[in-house]
């Protein structure tokens, strides 16, 4: 029986210089001997980004930090790199381009090792692009600051660590409600989760999550939709939708992904 681990899914632009309440989850969950590996596949500046996160996590008290730049599919089959993943307790995926992550890692030994780490109780953290790839279906392109329009949201297969949801990041700051609403309207069985900057969801093994950080998480539940015109529209026409359920939740709240219900948490846990 699999012992599912933890996902910490960050909406981007997380605090790195102050209290760093989101990134501080790492030292709080790791022991002194555990290894945190920063995976820089998403970024085109891996040395700079990796060094930045190494400095941040070291300041926060993580004692064993590795930087892993898998930038080709050949590297993703490399046994040394796979061994680095196997030895890790936590993988942190940086921001950048989510298609770099999936196109380089998809179907490789490195991907299998990341999936095994999570299935065996490990911790996977990801910010921005590293957040979007967590799900089976991920957002790869869509218009910001626009009303919901049909066929404006482009999606692709993700890493499949979390099923039945779509994650969108930089959510309120970039005006992404409309595009996520359209994604849910096109398949109401999928739960839309929009995560603001400097905000994260911490997904527990039982598939409930808590909100951490300074802003909010927006949840769009399409199972209550009464009707919409999504199947009638021409591309780029404005969406009409009735009966959708929307929750806006700050720190101190959580959500049960199985039961699809809001949780009022005490002391943030």
C-alpha positions as CSV (number, residue, x, y, z in Angstrom):
1,X,0.0,0.0,0.0
2,X,1.4,3.4,-1.0
3,X,2.1,5.9,1.7
4,X,1.4,9.2,-0.1
5,X,3.5,12.1,0.9
6,X,3.0,15.9,1.0
7,X,2.7,18.5,-1.7
8,X,3.4,22.2,-1.1
9,X,2.1,24.0,-4.1
10,X,3.1,27.7,-4.2
11,X,1.5,30.5,-6.3
12,X,4.8,32.1,-7.1
13,X,6.7,35.2,-5.7
14,X,6.9,33.6,-2.3
15,X,8.7,35.6,0.5
16,X,12.4,34.7,0.5
17,X,13.8,37.5,2.7
18,X,11.4,38.0,5.6
19,X,9.6,35.4,7.7
20,X,9.4,33.1,4.7
21,X,6.4,31.2,6.2
22,X,6.0,29.1,3.1
23,X,9.6,28.0,2.4
24,X,10.0,27.5,6.2
25,X,7.8,24.5,5.8
26,X,10.9,22.7,4.5
27,X,13.0,22.9,7.7
28,X,10.0,22.3,9.8
29,X,9.3,19.0,8.0
30,X,12.8,17.7,7.5
31,X,15.3,16.2,10.0
32,X,19.0,17.2,10.0
33,X,19.9,14.2,7.9
34,X,17.2,14.7,5.2
35,X,18.3,16.1,1.8
36,X,16.4,18.8,0.0
37,X,17.1,18.9,-3.7
38,X,16.3,22.1,-5.7
39,X,15.3,21.0,-9.2
40,X,16.0,23.8,-11.7
41,X,14.6,22.2,-14.9
42,X,11.9,24.9,-15.4
43,X,14.3,27.9,-15.6
44,X,16.7,29.0,-18.2
45,X,19.0,30.4,-15.5
46,X,19.6,27.3,-13.4
47,X,22.8,28.4,-11.7
48,X,21.5,31.8,-10.5
49,X,18.1,30.4,-9.5
50,X,19.6,27.3,-7.8
51,X,22.1,29.4,-5.9
52,X,19.4,31.8,-4.7
53,X,17.2,29.0,-3.3
54,X,20.3,27.3,-1.8
55,X,21.0,30.5,0.1
56,X,17.3,30.9,1.2
57,X,16.9,27.3,2.5
58,X,20.3,27.4,4.2
59,X,19.2,30.6,6.0
60,X,16.0,28.9,7.1
61,X,17.9,26.0,8.6
62,X,18.0,23.3,6.0
63,X,21.3,21.5,6.5
64,X,21.6,19.3,3.5
65,X,20.8,21.0,0.1
66,X,21.6,19.8,-3.4
67,X,21.1,21.6,-6.7
68,X,20.0,19.4,-9.6
69,X,19.8,20.8,-13.1
70,X,18.2,18.3,-15.4
71,X,18.0,20.2,-18.7
72,X,17.8,17.4,-21.3
73,X,16.0,14.1,-21.6
74,X,19.4,12.4,-21.7
75,X,20.1,13.9,-18.3
76,X,16.7,12.7,-17.1
77,X,17.8,9.1,-17.7
78,X,21.2,9.6,-16.0
79,X,21.6,7.2,-13.1
80,X,23.6,9.7,-11.0
81,X,20.8,12.2,-11.2
82,X,18.2,9.6,-10.4
83,X,20.2,8.5,-7.4
84,X,20.2,12.2,-6.2
85,X,16.4,12.1,-6.4
86,X,16.3,8.7,-4.6
87,X,18.4,10.1,-1.7
88,X,16.2,13.2,-1.3
89,X,13.4,13.6,1.2
90,X,12.2,16.8,-0.5
91,X,12.2,18.0,-4.1
92,X,11.7,21.7,-4.7
93,X,10.8,22.6,-8.3
94,X,11.5,26.2,-9.2
95,X,9.5,28.6,-11.4
96,X,10.1,29.1,-15.1
97,X,8.3,27.3,-17.9
98,X,6.1,24.3,-16.9
99,X,6.5,22.8,-20.4
100,X,10.2,22.6,-19.8
101,X,9.5,20.3,-16.8
102,X,7.1,18.0,-18.5
103,X,8.8,17.8,-21.9
104,X,12.2,17.1,-20.3
105,X,11.1,14.8,-17.5
106,X,7.9,13.1,-18.9
107,X,8.3,9.4,-19.2
108,X,11.9,9.3,-17.9
109,X,13.6,7.5,-15.0
110,X,13.9,10.9,-13.2
111,X,10.2,11.4,-13.4
112,X,9.6,7.9,-12.1
113,X,11.9,8.6,-9.1
114,X,10.1,11.8,-8.3
115,X,6.8,10.0,-8.4
116,X,8.2,7.2,-6.2
117,X,9.5,9.7,-3.7
118,X,6.0,11.2,-3.3
119,X,4.3,7.8,-3.2
120,X,6.6,6.6,-0.5
121,X,6.0,9.6,1.8
122,X,8.4,12.3,0.5
123,X,7.7,16.0,0.0
124,X,7.3,17.7,-3.3
125,X,7.4,21.5,-3.3
126,X,6.9,23.7,-6.4
127,X,6.5,27.4,-7.1
128,X,4.9,29.1,-10.1
129,X,5.6,26.7,-13.1
130,X,6.7,24.1,-10.5
131,X,3.2,24.4,-9.0
132,X,1.3,24.0,-12.2
133,X,3.0,20.8,-13.2
134,X,1.8,19.0,-10.0
135,X,-1.5,18.0,-11.5
136,X,-2.5,15.5,-14.2
137,X,-3.7,18.3,-16.4
138,X,-1.9,21.6,-16.3
139,X,-2.4,25.1,-17.6
140,X,0.2,26.1,-20.1
141,X,-1.2,29.2,-21.7
142,X,-4.2,31.6,-21.3
143,X,-5.0,35.3,-21.3
144,X,-4.6,37.3,-18.1
145,X,-7.0,40.0,-17.0
146,X,-9.7,38.8,-19.4
147,X,-13.3,37.6,-18.9
148,X,-14.0,33.9,-19.4
149,X,-13.9,33.0,-23.1
150,X,-14.2,29.7,-24.8
151,X,-11.0,28.1,-26.1
152,X,-8.6,30.7,-24.6
153,X,-7.1,28.3,-22.1
154,X,-4.5,25.8,-23.4
155,X,-3.8,22.8,-21.2
156,X,-1.4,19.8,-21.4
157,X,-0.6,16.7,-19.4
158,X,1.3,17.4,-16.1
159,X,3.2,15.2,-13.8
160,X,0.1,13.6,-12.3
161,X,1.0,13.9,-8.6
162,X,-2.5,15.3,-7.8
163,X,-5.5,14.2,-9.8
164,X,-8.9,15.9,-10.5
165,X,-7.7,19.5,-10.2
166,X,-6.3,22.3,-12.3
167,X,-3.8,24.6,-10.6
168,X,-3.3,28.2,-11.7
169,X,-0.7,30.4,-10.1
170,X,0.0,34.2,-9.7
171,X,-3.8,34.0,-9.6
172,X,-5.3,37.3,-8.4
173,X,-2.2,39.4,-9.2
174,X,-2.5,38.5,-12.9
175,X,-6.3,38.4,-13.2
176,X,-6.6,34.7,-14.0
177,X,-10.1,34.0,-12.6
178,X,-11.7,34.1,-16.0
179,X,-9.4,31.6,-17.6
180,X,-9.7,29.1,-14.7
181,X,-13.5,29.5,-14.7
182,X,-13.5,28.5,-18.4
183,X,-11.3,25.5,-17.7
184,X,-13.7,24.3,-15.1
185,X,-16.8,25.0,-17.3
186,X,-15.3,22.7,-20.0
187,X,-15.0,19.8,-17.6
188,X,-17.0,20.5,-14.3
189,X,-15.6,17.3,-12.7
190,X,-12.3,19.1,-12.4
191,X,-11.7,21.4,-9.4
192,X,-10.1,24.7,-10.2
193,X,-7.6,26.0,-7.7
194,X,-6.1,29.5,-8.1
195,X,-3.2,30.3,-5.8
196,X,-2.2,33.9,-5.2
197,X,1.4,35.0,-5.0
198,X,3.2,34.4,-1.6
199,X,0.5,31.8,-0.9
200,X,0.5,28.0,-0.9
201,X,-1.5,25.0,-0.3
202,X,0.0,22.2,1.7
203,X,-1.7,18.9,0.6
204,X,-1.6,16.2,3.2
205,X,-1.6,12.4,2.6
206,X,-5.3,12.2,3.2
207,X,-5.9,14.8,0.4
208,X,-7.0,17.7,2.5
209,X,-5.0,20.9,2.3
210,X,-4.4,24.0,4.3
211,X,-3.6,27.5,3.1
212,X,-0.3,29.1,4.0
213,X,0.8,32.6,3.2
214,X,-0.2,36.2,3.0
215,X,-2.9,36.1,0.3
216,X,-5.7,33.7,-0.7
217,X,-6.6,30.6,-2.6
218,X,-9.7,30.6,-4.9
219,X,-11.5,27.3,-5.4
220,X,-13.9,26.9,-8.4
221,X,-16.1,23.8,-8.0
222,X,-18.1,23.0,-11.2
223,X,-20.1,20.1,-9.9
224,X,-22.9,22.4,-8.9
225,X,-23.1,24.0,-12.4
226,X,-26.7,24.2,-13.5
227,X,-26.0,25.2,-17.1
228,X,-23.5,27.0,-19.3
229,X,-23.1,27.9,-23.0
230,X,-19.6,26.5,-23.3
231,X,-20.7,23.9,-25.8
232,X,-22.6,26.4,-27.9
233,X,-19.9,29.2,-28.2
234,X,-17.6,30.0,-31.0
235,X,-14.0,30.5,-29.9
236,X,-13.4,33.7,-27.9
237,X,-17.0,34.3,-27.2
238,X,-17.9,35.3,-23.6
239,X,-18.9,32.4,-21.3
240,X,-22.2,32.3,-19.6
241,X,-22.3,29.9,-16.6
242,X,-24.9,29.4,-13.8
243,X,-24.6,27.7,-10.4
244,X,-20.9,27.4,-10.1
245,X,-19.5,27.3,-6.5
246,X,-16.6,29.6,-5.6
247,X,-14.6,29.7,-2.4
248,X,-12.0,32.4,-1.5
249,X,-9.9,31.2,1.4
250,X,-7.0,32.8,3.3
251,X,-4.6,31.2,5.8
252,X,-6.5,29.5,8.7
253,X,-8.7,27.7,6.2
254,X,-8.4,24.4,4.3
255,X,-10.2,22.2,1.9
256,X,-11.0,18.5,1.7
257,X,-10.4,17.5,-1.9
258,X,-12.3,14.2,-1.5
259,X,-15.4,15.6,0.0
260,X,-15.1,19.0,-1.7
261,X,-15.8,20.9,1.4
262,X,-14.2,23.9,3.2
263,X,-12.4,23.3,6.5
264,X,-12.0,25.9,9.2
265,X,-8.7,25.1,10.8
266,X,-7.4,26.1,14.2
267,X,-3.9,27.6,14.5
268,X,-3.3,27.0,10.8
269,X,-3.2,23.2,10.9
